[in-house]
Amino acid sequence: MSYDVAGKIVAIYPTSQKSATFQTREFAIEKTDEIGGRILTNYVKFQTVQDKTAMLDRVAVGDNVKVHFNLRGTKWVKDGREAYITNLDAWRIENFVPGTQPQSTGPQTQQVAPPPPSSDFDPTAMQTGDGDGLPF
């Protein structure tokens, strides 16, 4: 399932090579909403994987963007302990001016489906080595 959110980029991190065939890159946006006369600010961190990591070379901290992403969840079980991990996998980033419609980077006549999950995903490459088996 695909979602989108608009905000200002506040952080872009270097590419992380998780294994010989799997890489990720994270970034964060600041999303500000006015609700009931109050300004609420949230910070949302996304990840890109594989060839999508290059998308972040076209944007910079301070840019206003619309991020298209998939919501993905994983159940992690080790030594009888369960953990749930949620990832926001960005697959498209558009620049835009707040208060306007974002400029589309693709044809106007067809919707582009999000890419399928990568078969190169290697959850063991995400282990931190601290012995609990959790990737964080």
BELWO-V308874 format. One record per residue. N is the residue number from 1. SS is DSSP state (hx for helix, st for strand, lp for the rest). Layout:
n-><N:N>
ss-><SS:SS>
This chain:
n-><1:2:3:4:5:6:7:8:9:10:11:12:13:14:15:16:17:18:19:20:21:22:23:24:25:26:27:28:29:30:31:32:33:34:35:36:37:38:39:40:41:42:43:44:45:46:47:48:49:50:51:52:53:54:55:56:57:58:59:60:61:62:63:64:65:66:67:68:69:70:71:72:73:74:75:76:77:78:79:80:81:82:83:84:85:86:87:88:89:90:91:92:93:94:95:96:97:98:99:100:101:102:103:104:105:106:107:108:109:110:111:112:113:114:115:116:117:118:119:120:121:122:123:124:125:126:127:128:129:130:131:132:133:134:135:136>
ss-><lp:st:st:st:st:st:st:st:st:st:st:st:lp:lp:lp:st:st:st:st:lp:lp:st:st:st:st:st:st:st:st:st:st:st:st:st:st:lp:lp:st:st:st:st:st:st:st:st:st:st:st:st:hx:hx:hx:hx:hx:hx:hx:hx:hx:lp:lp:lp:lp:lp:st:st:st:st:st:st:st:st:st:st:st:st:st:st:st:lp:lp:st:st:st:st:st:st:st:st:st:st:st:st:st:st:st:lp:lp:lp:lp:lp:lp:lp:lp:lp:lp:lp:lp:lp:lp:lp:lp:lp:lp:lp:lp:lp:lp:lp:lp:lp:lp:lp:hx:hx:hx:hx:lp:lp:lp:lp:lp:lp:lp:lp:lp:lp>
